[in-house]
Amino acid sequence: MSKIKRTLITFVIWLGVQFIALLVFPGNMIAPMVFASDAVVIVALWAIKYFKAADLVRHVPIKVFLASLVLGYAALYSVEIIQGQFDIPNLLDDTFDILVHSVWGFFSVCLIGPIMEEIMMRRVVLAEIREATGKKWLAIIISSLLFAVMHGNPIQIVFAMPAGILLGWLYCKTGSLLVPIGVHIMNNTISFFTLRAGDDEPIDITDPYTILSLTAAIMVTVSMIIWMVGFYRRQQITEQ
């Protein structure tokens, strides 16, 4: 069986487990079952040697990690503002409400969920496609499409596609799962507490403060990308 075929089969099985956890169990069981299903997937992927525990803590320079967090926040904030200008349906509104008011929901959405998704989407899907094809950007785009589709919710799909591209690029650039996991945890934690506080109203793009914030976020995004590209280019020169 080819690596890509095995990877896609693994992805489909994982997706099925996720939907079962969301659709079969009653409301008060959704959060603990999502947590449990994520944990089972992580252990299963480790058991079949799709990744090593060391992959989760592979060293990356602290300044690169911090720059990645800044880049992630600025870029995803920009996407959120732009996305908020469109009337995109949220089919899982009730499920989100259950998750953000549960301790199990916190651990699932903010911790184990991001870890599991990054292992699956970046270490399994992206890395396997890149190895099989030798094409980094093809692997990033395909894994991002799958990352978006697997959410199965229009409002999340629109956000997850650019988020997946960013996370995939960070993984390829740094060679460490720790970086996209950190950015993913940060984004989900901010979203979790924003939803919990009920402060998720669409942002008015015509507001001067919003325009200023969006402009600043885009500038920070571009600056951090340029800095990271330059940093790794200097690293390559030094190692030669």
N, CA, C and O of each residue as an XYZ file, in Angstrom:
960
protein
N       0.848     -1.204      0.000
C       0.000      0.000      0.000
C       0.881      1.250      0.000
O       1.791      1.365      0.820
N       0.615      2.186     -0.916
C       1.424      3.393     -0.965
C       1.227      4.222      0.293
O       0.210      4.118      0.980
N       2.240      5.057      0.579
C       2.173      5.884      1.787
C       1.002      6.855      1.734
O       0.330      7.075      2.741
N       0.754      7.438      0.557
C      -0.345      8.397      0.442
C      -1.681      7.695      0.668
O      -2.549      8.223      1.363
N      -1.852      6.506      0.085
C      -3.097      5.758      0.278
C      -3.280      5.398      1.748
O      -4.378      5.538      2.287
N      -2.216      4.936      2.402
C      -2.298      4.597      3.823
C      -2.631      5.830      4.653
O      -3.411      5.757      5.603
N      -2.038      6.960      4.289
C      -2.282      8.206      5.014
C      -3.736      8.636      4.891
O      -4.355      9.031      5.879
N      -4.291      8.559      3.667
C      -5.679      8.966      3.457
C      -6.655      8.031      4.168
O      -7.677      8.478      4.688
N      -6.343      6.741      4.192
C      -7.190      5.787      4.912
C      -7.169      6.110      6.409
O      -8.208      6.098      7.070
N      -5.980      6.397      6.929
C      -5.848      6.774      8.342
C      -6.652      8.025      8.635
O      -7.322      8.115      9.664
N      -6.586      8.991      7.728
C      -7.312     10.247      7.894
C      -8.820     10.003      7.919
O      -9.521     10.564      8.761
N      -9.323      9.174      7.009
C     -10.760      8.891      6.935
C     -11.240      8.170      8.196
O     -12.308      8.481      8.725
N     -10.455      7.218      8.668
C     -10.825      6.504      9.900
C     -10.891      7.475     11.071
O     -11.828      7.439     11.868
N      -9.891      8.339     11.166
C      -9.865      9.333     12.241
C     -11.067     10.255     12.153
O     -11.681     10.582     13.169
N     -11.405     10.679     10.930
C     -12.542     11.570     10.726
C     -13.834     10.881     11.181
O     -14.701     11.512     11.785
N     -13.952      9.608     10.892
C     -15.130      8.867     11.319
C     -15.256      8.811     12.827
O     -16.352      8.939     13.371
N     -14.124      8.619     13.507
C     -14.128      8.595     14.973
C     -14.608      9.930     15.526
O     -15.376      9.976     16.487
N     -14.144     11.025     14.905
C     -14.535     12.351     15.360
C     -16.040     12.589     15.203
O     -16.684     13.113     16.112
N     -16.591     12.209     14.066
C     -18.017     12.430     13.827
C     -18.876     11.561     14.742
O     -19.945     11.982     15.186
N     -18.408     10.359     15.017
C     -19.152      9.493     15.939
C     -19.216     10.138     17.316
O     -20.264     10.142     17.963
N     -18.084     10.685     17.760
C     -18.038     11.325     19.079
C     -18.992     12.513     19.156
O     -19.584     12.773     20.204
N     -19.139     13.238     18.035
C     -19.987     14.436     18.036
C     -21.466     14.121     17.836
O     -22.325     14.794     18.406
N     -21.769     13.102     17.029
C     -23.142     12.866     16.623
C     -23.878     11.813     17.448
O     -25.090     11.912     17.638
N     -23.161     10.815     17.933
C     -23.819      9.690     18.594
C     -24.125      9.970     20.059
O     -25.186      9.599     20.562
N     -23.191     10.625     20.739
C     -23.342     10.776     22.178
C     -24.201     11.986     22.531
O     -24.190     12.984     21.810
N     -24.945     11.908     23.633
C     -25.812     13.021     24.047
C     -25.001     14.236     24.463
O     -23.793     14.151     24.682
N     -25.699     15.388     24.571
C     -25.045     16.658     24.827
C     -24.060     16.655     25.965
O     -22.947     17.158     25.809
N     -24.434     16.096     27.126
C     -23.554     16.142     28.279
C     -22.359     15.206     28.157
O     -21.444     15.252     28.979
N     -22.366     14.346     27.120
C     -21.254     13.422     26.907
C     -20.329     13.854     25.782
O     -19.277     13.249     25.580
N     -20.708     14.895     25.046
C     -19.922     15.295     23.879
C     -18.494     15.659     24.270
O     -17.540     15.148     23.682
N     -18.340     16.543     25.264
C     -17.011     17.028     25.620
C     -16.074     15.905     26.060
O     -14.973     15.798     25.519
N     -16.472     15.049     27.033
C     -15.550     13.968     27.430
C     -15.287     12.963     26.317
O     -14.196     12.397     26.252
N     -16.267     12.725     25.436
C     -16.053     11.764     24.357
C     -15.134     12.329     23.279
O     -14.344     11.586     22.696
N     -15.222     13.635     23.001
C     -14.289     14.255     22.055
C     -12.877     14.175     22.625
O     -11.924     13.870     21.907
N     -12.749     14.452     23.921
C     -11.443     14.352     24.579
C     -10.906     12.929     24.469
O      -9.747     12.722     24.111
N     -11.759     11.946     24.780
C     -11.334     10.546     24.751
C     -10.949     10.108     23.346
O      -9.953      9.407     23.166
N     -11.730     10.514     22.348
C     -11.434     10.105     20.971
C     -10.115     10.706     20.498
O      -9.350     10.045     19.796
N      -9.840     11.961     20.879
C      -8.569     12.597     20.527
C      -7.402     11.849     21.158
O      -6.385     11.604     20.509
N      -7.559     11.485     22.439
C      -6.498     10.763     23.147
C      -6.239      9.403     22.503
O      -5.089      8.992     22.351
N      -7.305      8.714     22.129
C      -7.169      7.397     21.496
C      -6.430      7.528     20.170
O      -5.571      6.703     19.859
N      -6.749      8.550     19.387
C      -6.097      8.750     18.093
C      -4.607      9.013     18.283
O      -3.786      8.462     17.549
N      -4.246      9.850     19.260
C      -2.833     10.144     19.518
C      -2.075      8.863     19.872
O      -1.001      8.602     19.330
N      -2.637      8.070     20.777
C      -1.988      6.819     21.185
C      -1.887      5.853     20.002
O      -0.869      5.184     19.826
N      -2.952      5.786     19.193
C      -2.950      4.881     18.043
C      -1.887      5.284     17.024
O      -1.175      4.426     16.503
N      -1.772      6.571     16.738
C      -0.767      7.034     15.777
C       0.644      6.787     16.287
O       1.549      6.471     15.514
N       0.823      6.933     17.589
C       2.130      6.636     18.181
C       2.424      5.142     18.117
O       3.551      4.740     17.827
N       1.408      4.317     18.388
C       1.587      2.866     18.412
C       1.958      2.319     17.034
O       2.753      1.385     16.928
N       1.375      2.909     15.967
C       1.689      2.417     14.617
C       2.858      3.178     14.005
O       3.120      3.106     12.804
N       3.563      3.926     14.894
C       4.835      4.578     14.535
C       4.694      5.662     13.468
O       5.581      5.840     12.634
N       3.583      6.376     13.501
C       3.444      7.535     12.622
C       4.240      8.720     13.152
O       4.614      9.612     12.391
N       4.495      8.728     14.449
C       5.318      9.770     15.041
C       5.941      9.239     16.319
O       5.489      8.241     16.880
N       6.997      9.929     16.775
C       7.651      9.609     18.040
C       7.333     10.704     19.046
O       7.066     11.847     18.676
N       7.365     10.341     20.320
C       7.096     11.335     21.358
C       8.059     12.513     21.246
O       7.703     13.650     21.554
N       9.284     12.226     20.802
C      10.294     13.288     20.670
C       9.892     14.333     19.631
O      10.342     15.477     19.695
N       9.030     13.935     18.659
C       8.583     14.882     17.637
C       7.815     16.058     18.244
O       7.807     17.158     17.692
N       7.167     15.807     19.392
C       6.322     16.829     20.003
C       7.137     17.891     20.731
O       6.639     18.983     21.007
N       8.385     17.571     21.040
C       9.201     18.524     21.806
C      10.527     18.807     21.110
O      11.494     19.227     21.745
N      10.563     18.575     19.813
C      11.804     18.817     19.069
C      12.239     20.268     19.232
O      11.433     21.194     19.138
N      13.519     20.438     19.475
C      14.030     21.769     19.794
C      13.837     22.755     18.638
O      14.031     22.425     17.468
N      13.457     23.950     19.003
C      13.388     25.065     18.062
C      13.840     26.297     18.839
O      13.469     26.451     20.002
N      14.635     27.182     18.225
C      15.097     28.372     18.948
C      13.938     29.141     19.569
O      12.899     29.323     18.933
N      14.110     29.590     20.802
C      13.019     30.254     21.515
C      12.532     31.486     20.766
O      11.338     31.784     20.771
N      13.459     32.213     20.114
C      13.020     33.406     19.384
C      12.162     33.047     18.169
O      11.282     33.810     17.771
N      12.428     31.876     17.586
C      11.603     31.413     16.468
C      10.225     31.016     16.979
O       9.211     31.319     16.351
N      10.193     30.332     18.130
C       8.914     29.924     18.703
C       8.065     31.145     19.047
O       6.875     31.184     18.734
N       8.672     32.140     19.689
C       7.933     33.350     20.058
C       7.492     34.129     18.822
O       6.379     34.653     18.779
N       8.366     34.206     17.819
C       8.005     34.889     16.571
C       6.846     34.174     15.890
O       5.993     34.818     15.280
N       6.810     32.849     15.988
C       5.728     32.066     15.390
C       4.402     32.351     16.079
O       3.361     32.423     15.426
N       4.439     32.516     17.406
C       3.217     32.852     18.136
C       2.699     34.229     17.724
O       1.498     34.419     17.531
N       3.616     35.181     17.592
C       3.226     36.530     17.166
C       2.655     36.480     15.755
O       1.614     37.075     15.474
N       3.351     35.760     14.863
C       2.882     35.606     13.486
C       1.515     34.940     13.451
O       0.616     35.390     12.740
N       1.361     33.871     14.217
C       0.093     33.152     14.239
C      -1.052     34.018     14.712
O      -2.131     34.011     14.120
N      -0.817     34.769     15.785
C      -1.883     35.627     16.315
C      -2.265     36.704     15.302
O      -3.447     36.926     15.040
N      -1.262     37.370     14.736
C      -1.539     38.463     13.800
C      -2.227     37.961     12.536
O      -3.193     38.563     12.068
N      -1.728     36.858     11.987
C      -2.290     36.331     10.738
C      -3.715     35.829     10.931
O      -4.592     36.131     10.122
N      -3.955     35.067     11.994
C      -5.283     34.495     12.208
C      -6.286     35.560     12.658
O      -7.482     35.439     12.393
N      -5.802     36.595     13.334
C      -6.673     37.722     13.684
C      -7.125     38.435     12.409
O      -8.283     38.836     12.294
N      -6.208     38.590     11.455
C      -6.550     39.218     10.174
C      -7.597     38.388      9.435
O      -8.558     38.929      8.890
N      -7.401     37.071      9.423
C      -8.363     36.176      8.761
C      -9.728     36.283      9.435
O     -10.759     36.301      8.763
N      -9.729     36.355     10.767
C     -10.996     36.433     11.499
C     -11.760     37.706     11.160
O     -12.978     37.668     10.992
N     -11.060     38.830     11.058
C     -11.716     40.092     10.720
C     -12.333     40.021      9.325
O     -13.484     40.407      9.122
N     -11.550     39.524      8.371
C     -12.037     39.438      6.989
C     -13.200     38.448      6.897
O     -14.201     38.725      6.235
N     -13.070     37.307      7.554
C     -14.132     36.302      7.540
C     -15.414     36.843      8.151
O     -16.510     36.496      7.713
N     -15.278     37.693      9.165
C     -16.434     38.237      9.867
C     -17.300     39.153      9.026
O     -18.405     39.512      9.432
N     -16.807     39.536      7.853
C     -17.581     40.433      6.995
C     -18.580     39.678      6.122
O     -19.350     40.284      5.377
N     -18.558     38.351      6.223
C     -19.456     37.528      5.414
C     -20.402     36.743      6.325
O     -20.040     36.355      7.435
N     -21.584     36.524      5.845
C     -22.590     35.792      6.618
C     -22.407     34.293      6.374
O     -23.039     33.716      5.489
N     -21.538     33.676      7.167
C     -21.217     32.263      7.001
C     -21.917     31.469      8.101
O     -21.741     31.775      9.281
N     -22.703     30.462      7.743
C     -23.452     29.708      8.764
C     -22.553     28.912      9.705
O     -21.498     28.412      9.315
N     -22.998     28.813     10.943
C     -22.313     28.009     11.948
C     -23.247     26.864     12.341
O     -24.204     27.068     13.088
N     -22.969     25.672     11.841
C     -23.847     24.530     12.051
C     -23.631     23.859     13.411
O     -24.422     23.009     13.823
N     -22.564     24.243     14.099
C     -22.231     23.595     15.374
C     -22.314     24.563     16.546
O     -21.603     24.408     17.538
N     -23.174     25.551     16.431
C     -23.285     26.565     17.468
C     -23.634     25.945     18.827
O     -23.042     26.301     19.847
N     -24.595     25.018     18.833
C     -25.005     24.379     20.085
C     -23.877     23.517     20.656
O     -23.675     23.469     21.869
N     -23.149     22.839     19.772
C     -22.029     22.008     20.230
C     -20.938     22.864     20.848
O     -20.373     22.504     21.881
N     -20.639     23.998     20.220
C     -19.635     24.911     20.770
C     -20.043     25.392     22.157
O     -19.216     25.494     23.063
N     -21.325     25.684     22.304
C     -21.823     26.167     23.592
C     -21.607     25.123     24.683
O     -21.271     25.462     25.818
N     -21.803     23.859     24.335
C     -21.572     22.773     25.299
C     -20.086     22.666     25.641
O     -19.714     22.548     26.809
N     -19.247     22.708     24.615
C     -17.808     22.528     24.816
C     -17.187     23.643     25.659
O     -16.359     23.374     26.531
N     -17.585     24.904     25.401
C     -16.938     26.023     26.107
C     -17.414     26.174     27.540
O     -16.873     26.987     28.289
N     -18.411     25.407     27.929
C     -18.880     25.456     29.317
C     -18.599     24.137     30.031
O     -19.323     23.738     30.944
N     -17.548     23.479     29.600
C     -17.177     22.196     30.188
C     -15.668     22.142     30.411
O     -14.892     22.605     29.575
N     -15.263     21.576     31.539
C     -13.833     21.385     31.800
C     -13.239     20.444     30.759
O     -12.144     20.682     30.250
N     -13.978     19.361     30.443
C     -13.532     18.444     29.405
C     -13.419     19.165     28.071
O     -12.515     18.885     27.285
N     -14.334     20.089     27.816
C     -14.296     20.865     26.587
C     -13.033     21.698     26.501
O     -12.425     21.806     25.436
N     -12.633     22.292     27.625
C     -11.397     23.095     27.649
C     -10.193     22.234     27.274
O      -9.405     22.604     26.404
N     -10.057     21.086     27.934
C      -8.898     20.232     27.660
C      -8.919     19.697     26.234
O      -7.867     19.511     25.624
N     -10.111     19.449     25.703
C     -10.213     18.937     24.345
C      -9.918     20.018     23.308
O      -9.106     19.818     22.405
N     -10.582     21.164     23.445
C     -10.457     22.242     22.456
C      -9.106     22.938     22.538
O      -8.511     23.258     21.509
N      -8.619     23.175     23.745
C      -7.430     24.010     23.933
C      -6.124     23.232     24.050
O      -5.053     23.799     23.836
N      -6.191     21.951     24.383
C      -4.947     21.210     24.607
C      -4.834     19.967     23.722
O      -4.092     19.970     22.739
N      -5.559     18.919     24.064
C      -5.349     17.656     23.353
C      -5.836     17.721     21.909
O      -5.270     17.056     21.041
N      -6.887     18.520     21.632
C      -7.379     18.664     20.262
C      -6.329     19.225     19.321
O      -6.056     18.623     18.283
N      -5.726     20.376     19.658
C      -4.669     20.925     18.800
C      -3.485     19.984     18.621
O      -2.925     19.886     17.529
N      -3.098     19.287     19.700
C      -1.980     18.346     19.593
C      -2.330     17.231     18.616
O      -1.541     16.897     17.732
N      -3.517     16.660     18.784
C      -3.941     15.566     17.919
C      -4.054     16.018     16.462
O      -3.607     15.309     15.561
N      -4.645     17.186     16.225
C      -4.836     17.663     14.859
C      -3.504     17.972     14.184
O      -3.337     17.717     12.992
N      -2.565     18.516     14.936
C      -1.254     18.812     14.343
C      -0.481     17.539     14.023
O       0.202     17.468     13.002
N      -0.586     16.533     14.892
C       0.049     15.248     14.584
C      -0.553     14.678     13.306
O       0.174     14.255     12.408
N      -1.883     14.666     13.226
C      -2.565     14.081     12.074
C      -2.319     14.890     10.798
O      -1.921     14.330      9.776
N      -2.554     16.203     10.853
C      -2.545     17.002      9.633
C      -1.144     17.392      9.173
O      -0.883     17.438      7.971
N      -0.249     17.671     10.099
C       1.085     18.093      9.708
C       2.074     16.910      9.677
O       2.753     16.697      8.672
N       2.153     16.144     10.781
C       3.140     15.054     10.826
C       2.732     13.874      9.950
O       3.592     13.250      9.328
N       1.453     13.558      9.886
C       1.008     12.409      9.097
C       0.707     12.823      7.655
O       1.397     12.395      6.730
N      -0.324     13.655      7.461
C      -0.779     13.973      6.104
C       0.254     14.793      5.333
O       0.704     14.379      4.264
N       0.628     15.946      5.867
C       1.553     16.821      5.135
C       2.902     16.144      4.901
O       3.399     16.117      3.776
N       3.486     15.604      5.953
C       4.825     15.019      5.835
C       4.845     13.830      4.888
O       5.793     13.663      4.121
N       3.799     12.998      4.935
C       3.768     11.822      4.060
C       3.588     12.212      2.594
O       4.219     11.633      1.709
N       2.727     13.194      2.343
C       2.525     13.647      0.956
C       3.794     14.322      0.436
O       4.183     14.128     -0.716
N       4.430     15.111      1.289
C       5.670     15.772      0.868
C       6.754     14.751      0.548
O       7.479     14.898     -0.437
N       6.867     13.723      1.373
C       7.881     12.693      1.138
C       7.588     11.914     -0.135
O       8.501     11.555     -0.879
N       6.299     11.654     -0.381
C       5.927     10.856     -1.553
C       6.070     11.632     -2.858
O       6.427     11.057     -3.886
N       5.792     12.935     -2.823
C       5.803     13.742     -4.057
C       7.039     14.607     -4.205
O       7.411     14.981     -5.317
N       7.683     14.931     -3.077
C       8.829     15.827     -3.118
C       8.442     17.282     -3.315
O       9.293     18.125     -3.598
N       7.145     17.577     -3.165
C       6.658     18.941     -3.393
C       6.056     19.504     -2.110
O       4.988     19.079     -1.669
N       6.759     20.466     -1.521
C       6.342     21.030     -0.236
C       5.005     21.733     -0.322
O       4.117     21.467      0.488
N       4.842     22.625     -1.287
C       3.613     23.421     -1.343
C       2.400     22.591     -1.751
O       1.280     22.892     -1.337
N       2.606     21.556     -2.551
C       1.498     20.653     -2.863
C       1.029     19.972     -1.584
O      -0.173     19.848     -1.345
N       1.973     19.535     -0.766
C       1.641     18.878      0.505
C       0.937     19.843      1.453
O      -0.010     19.460      2.140
N       1.393     21.092      1.493
C       0.775     22.089      2.365
C      -0.664     22.360      1.938
O      -1.564     22.408      2.776
N      -0.884     22.537      0.634
C      -2.226     22.849      0.123
C      -3.185     21.686      0.340
O      -4.308     21.888      0.802
N      -2.750     20.456      0.007
C      -3.630     19.299      0.172
C      -3.973     19.092      1.647
O      -5.130     18.852      1.990
N      -2.969     19.185      2.516
C      -3.227     18.990      3.947
C      -4.124     20.093      4.490
O      -4.932     19.847      5.386
N      -3.993     21.299      3.962
C      -4.838     22.413      4.400
C      -6.283     22.226      3.946
O      -7.217     22.534      4.687
N      -6.462     21.722      2.727
C      -7.810     21.426      2.230
C      -8.484     20.365      3.103
O      -9.649     20.500      3.477
N      -7.737     19.316      3.417
C      -8.281     18.261      4.270
C      -8.549     18.789      5.678
O      -9.541     18.420      6.307
N      -7.670     19.642      6.161
C      -7.830     20.250      7.482
C      -9.111     21.078      7.532
O      -9.829     21.073      8.532
N      -9.386     21.791      6.436
C     -10.598     22.608      6.377
C     -11.841     21.735      6.278
O     -12.805     21.929      7.019
N     -11.815     20.775      5.363
C     -12.983     19.922      5.135
C     -13.334     19.098      6.364
O     -14.510     18.871      6.647
N     -12.319     18.651      7.095
C     -12.596     17.753      8.219
C     -13.369     18.444      9.337
O     -13.956     17.767     10.181
N     -13.383     19.780      9.364
C     -14.163     20.473     10.385
C     -15.668     20.369     10.113
O     -16.470     20.431     11.046
N     -16.053     20.214      8.845
C     -17.446     19.958      8.496
C     -18.423     21.061      8.855
O     -19.629     20.818      8.916
N     -17.931     22.267      9.094
C     -18.779     23.382      9.507
C     -18.363     24.604      8.691
O     -17.207     25.021      8.769
N     -19.281     25.192      7.904
C     -18.905     26.265      6.973
C     -18.025     27.356      7.575
O     -17.024     27.736      6.968
N     -18.375     27.863      8.746
C     -17.614     28.973      9.325
C     -16.202     28.531      9.711
O     -15.260     29.321      9.646
N     -16.062     27.270     10.111
C     -14.736     26.750     10.447
C     -13.926     26.421      9.201
O     -12.707     26.594      9.178
N     -14.611     25.944      8.165
C     -13.917     25.605      6.921
C     -13.232     26.835      6.332
O     -12.075     26.773      5.915
N     -13.951     27.946      6.303
C     -13.402     29.181      5.732
C     -12.181     29.640      6.517
O     -11.216     30.125      5.926
N     -12.207     29.496      7.831
C     -11.085     29.910      8.673
C      -9.943     28.898      8.621
O      -8.774     29.282      8.620
N     -10.278     27.607      8.578
C      -9.273     26.552      8.697
C      -8.357     26.452      7.477
O      -7.210     26.023      7.606
N      -8.842     26.841      6.297
C      -7.998     26.729      5.103
C      -6.761     27.621      5.212
O      -5.648     27.105      5.114
N      -6.902     28.934      5.410
C      -5.700     29.767      5.569
C      -4.912     29.406      6.828
O      -3.684     29.485      6.838
N      -5.625     29.008      7.893
C      -4.926     28.593      9.113
C      -4.057     27.375      8.837
O      -2.924     27.296      9.312
N      -4.589     26.418      8.063
C      -3.836     25.227      7.721
C      -2.599     25.535      6.893
O      -1.549     24.921      7.081
N      -2.727     26.485      5.981
C      -1.573     26.889      5.162
C      -0.491     27.485      6.063
O       0.688     27.163      5.919
N      -0.897     28.354      6.993
C       0.060     28.965      7.913
C       0.736     27.903      8.784
O       1.960     27.897      8.917
N      -0.054     27.012      9.372
C       0.496     25.983     10.248
C       1.403     25.025      9.473
O       2.438     24.592      9.980
N       1.007     24.703      8.246
C       1.830     23.833      7.409
C       3.154     24.487      7.055
O       4.202     23.842      7.079
N       3.102     25.769      6.728
C       4.330     26.492      6.399
C       5.258     26.558      7.602
O       6.467     26.370      7.466
N       4.701     26.823      8.773
C       5.513     26.876      9.993
C       6.161     25.524     10.276
O       7.322     25.455     10.682
N       5.402     24.450     10.060
C       5.954     23.117     10.285
C       7.106     22.830      9.322
O       8.150     22.322      9.733
N       6.917     23.150      8.057
C       7.965     22.911      7.064
C       9.184     23.810      7.307
O      10.323     23.375      7.139
N       8.945     25.037      7.694
C      10.045     25.988      7.886
C      10.878     25.639      9.114
O      12.107     25.699      9.069
N      10.215     25.273     10.215
C      10.942     25.021     11.464
C      11.332     23.558     11.645
O      12.273     23.257     12.378
N      10.616     22.643     10.982
C      10.880     21.223     11.148
C      10.431     20.684     12.489
O      10.825     19.586     12.882
N       9.606     21.450     13.200
C       9.181     21.058     14.541
C       7.667     21.111     14.672
O       7.045     22.103     14.293
N       7.070     20.049     15.207
C       5.637     20.046     15.482
C       5.282     20.994     16.617
O       4.151     21.469     16.710
N       6.257     21.265     17.478
C       6.013     22.110     18.636
C       5.507     23.490     18.220
O       4.687     24.086     18.918
N       5.989     23.997     17.089
C       5.611     25.345     16.647
C       4.140     25.406     16.218
O       3.395     26.212     16.776
N       3.686     24.593     15.254
C       2.254     24.653     14.910
C       1.352     24.253     16.075
O       0.242     24.770     16.200
N       1.813     23.340     16.927
C       1.010     22.991     18.102
C       0.840     24.208     18.996
O      -0.261     24.473     19.478
N       1.924     24.956     19.224
C       1.850     26.153     20.066
C       0.904     27.192     19.504
O       0.103     27.768     20.240
N       0.989     27.440     18.197
C       0.113     28.417     17.550
C      -1.337     27.941     17.607
O      -2.243     28.734     17.863
N      -1.554     26.665     17.371
C      -2.901     26.089     17.378
C      -3.516     26.181     18.776
O      -4.683     26.547     18.921
N      -2.737     25.853     19.793
C      -3.226     25.941     21.175
C      -3.581     27.386     21.516
O      -4.624     27.649     22.116
N      -2.714     28.320     21.133
C      -2.968     29.733     21.404
C      -4.267     30.190     20.741
O      -5.098     30.832     21.383
N      -4.445     29.863     19.467
C      -5.650     30.280     18.743
C      -6.913     29.684     19.364
O      -7.901     30.389     19.569
N      -6.877     28.379     19.663
C      -8.065     27.732     20.216
C      -8.402     28.225     21.613
O      -9.573     28.332     21.977
N      -7.367     28.525     22.396
C      -7.600     29.018     23.757
C      -8.253     30.396     23.722
O      -9.182     30.664     24.483
N      -7.770     31.267     22.843
C      -8.369     32.596     22.700
C      -9.818     32.466     22.248
O     -10.702     33.134     22.786
N     -10.062     31.603     21.256
C     -11.427     31.405     20.754
C     -12.332     30.809     21.834
O     -13.496     31.189     21.957
N     -11.788     29.875     22.610
C     -12.557     29.219     23.669
C     -13.090     30.237     24.671
O     -14.279     30.242     24.988
N     -12.206     31.098     25.165
C     -12.627     32.047     26.192
C     -13.436     33.209     25.610
O     -14.238     33.826     26.311
N     -13.219     33.504     24.320
C     -14.046     34.513     23.657
C     -15.483     34.023     23.551
O     -16.424     34.763     23.838
N     -15.646     32.762     23.134
C     -16.987     32.174     23.035
C     -17.615     32.014     24.419
O     -18.812     32.246     24.593
N     -16.823     31.627     25.379
C     -17.335     31.433     26.739
C     -17.861     32.742     27.322
O     -18.848     32.758     28.057
N     -17.181     33.841     26.978
C     -17.596     35.148     27.478
C     -18.740     35.727     26.659
O     -19.306     36.759     27.020
N     -19.082     35.064     25.554
C     -20.160     35.554     24.702
C     -19.760     36.757     23.873
O     -20.610     37.489     23.367
N     -18.437     36.959     23.738
C     -17.943     38.142     23.020
C     -17.477     37.742     21.625
O     -16.306     37.907     21.284
N     -18.400     37.213     20.820
C     -18.046     36.727     19.492
C     -18.860     37.415     18.392
O     -19.101     36.835     17.334
N     -19.273     38.638     18.650
C     -20.025     39.390     17.652
C     -19.133     39.742     16.462
O     -17.941     39.986     16.648
N     -19.684     39.774     15.236
C     -18.893     40.134     14.059
C     -18.225     41.495     14.220
O     -18.801     42.422     14.788
N     -17.009     41.596     13.714
C     -16.251     42.840     13.814
C     -16.610     43.747     12.646
O     -16.617     43.310     11.495
N     -16.909     45.010     12.939
C     -17.308     45.980     11.924
C     -16.072     46.510     11.201
O     -15.274     47.240     11.789
N     -15.913     46.145      9.928
C     -14.742     46.534      9.153
C     -14.702     48.037      8.883
O     -13.644     48.583      8.572
N     -15.855     48.711      9.000
C     -15.885     50.157      8.731
C     -15.446     50.976      9.944
O     -15.228     52.182      9.828
N     -15.315     50.343     11.087
C     -14.889     51.051     12.290
C     -13.409     51.421     12.173
O     -12.592     50.563     11.839
N     -13.045     52.682     12.442
C     -11.642     53.112     12.309
C     -10.671     52.261     13.132
O      -9.567     51.961     12.678
N     -11.084     51.876     14.336
C     -10.217     51.039     15.183
C      -9.981     49.680     14.531
O      -8.874     49.145     14.589
N     -11.017     49.125     13.913
C     -10.881     47.835     13.243
C      -9.941     47.942     12.048
O      -9.104     47.066     11.828
N     -10.083     49.017     11.280
C      -9.201     49.234     10.128
C      -7.757     49.341     10.584
O      -6.863     48.756      9.973
N      -7.527     50.092     11.663
C      -6.177     50.247     12.200
C      -5.639     48.907     12.700
O      -4.478     48.572     12.467
N      -6.490     48.143     13.389
C      -6.071     46.843     13.923
C      -5.726     45.870     12.801
O      -4.730     45.151     12.874
N      -6.566     45.856     11.757
C      -6.330     44.963     10.628
C      -5.031     45.334      9.913
O      -4.243     44.459      9.553
N      -4.815     46.624      9.711
C      -3.588     47.087      9.048
C      -2.359     46.693      9.852
O      -1.371     46.212      9.299
N      -2.429     46.902     11.175
C      -1.301     46.546     12.044
C      -1.056     45.042     12.023
O       0.092     44.599     11.982
N      -2.135     44.254     12.052
C      -1.998     42.797     12.059
C      -1.358     42.299     10.764
O      -0.511     41.407     10.792
N      -1.761     42.875      9.635
C      -1.179     42.474      8.348
C       0.299     42.848      8.284
O       1.120     42.075      7.790
N       0.631     44.027      8.782
C       2.028     44.468      8.793
C       2.885     43.560      9.667
O       4.004     43.206      9.296
N       2.356     43.183     10.830
C       3.091     42.278     11.722
C       3.253     40.913     11.055
O       4.321     40.306     11.132
N       2.197     40.432     10.403
C       2.261     39.144      9.708
C       3.367     39.128      8.670
O       4.191     38.214      8.642
N       3.383     40.146      7.815
C       4.402     40.230      6.754
C       5.796     40.352      7.364
O       6.739     39.714      6.896
N       5.925     41.165      8.400
C       7.235     41.372      9.040
C       7.764     40.072      9.643
O       8.947     39.761      9.501
N       6.894     39.310     10.317
C       7.326     38.061     10.944
C       7.704     37.009      9.905
O       8.645     36.242     10.106
N       6.964     36.976      8.786
C       7.308     36.029      7.716
C       8.677     36.365      7.140
O       9.513     35.483      6.947
N       8.897     37.643      6.867
C      10.194     38.077      6.328
C      11.313     37.738      7.300
O      12.374     37.265      6.894
N      11.072     37.982      8.599
C      12.096     37.702      9.603
C      12.420     36.217      9.658
O      13.592     35.845      9.718
N      11.392     35.355      9.638
C      11.615     33.917      9.728
C      12.327     33.371      8.493
O      13.213     32.524      8.602
N      11.934     33.863      7.319
C      12.612     33.436      6.093
C      14.085     33.831      6.158
O      14.965     33.037      5.823
N      14.345     35.067      6.592
C      15.717     35.538      6.717
C      16.506     34.752      7.748
O      17.679     34.447      7.535
N      15.869     34.423      8.867
C      16.553     33.680      9.934
C      17.016     32.320      9.427
O      18.166     31.939      9.644
N      16.136     31.587      8.757
C      16.508     30.251      8.286
C      17.448     30.304      7.086
O      18.218     29.371      6.856
N      17.387     31.376      6.335
C      18.355     31.527      5.242
C      19.753     31.751      5.813
O      20.733     31.210      5.301
N      19.840     32.555      6.879
C      21.140     32.781      7.533
C      21.643     31.494      8.172
O      22.844     31.222      8.172
N      20.717     30.697      8.720
C      21.098     29.416      9.322
C      21.717     28.488      8.285
O      22.708     27.810      8.557
N      21.126     28.464      7.099
C      21.648     27.595      6.023
C      23.037     28.041      5.598
O      23.915     27.215      5.350
N      23.232     29.349      5.515
C      24.539     29.872      5.125
C      25.589     29.519      6.169
O      26.714     29.151      5.832
N      25.210     29.633      7.442
C      26.132     29.336      8.536
C      26.537     27.865      8.548
O      27.684     27.536      8.849
N      25.585     26.974      8.217
C      25.844     25.541      8.265
C      26.665     25.051      7.074
O      27.223     23.955      7.128
N      26.750     25.839      6.001
C      27.483     25.422      4.813
C      29.004     25.574      5.003
O      29.775     25.266      4.094
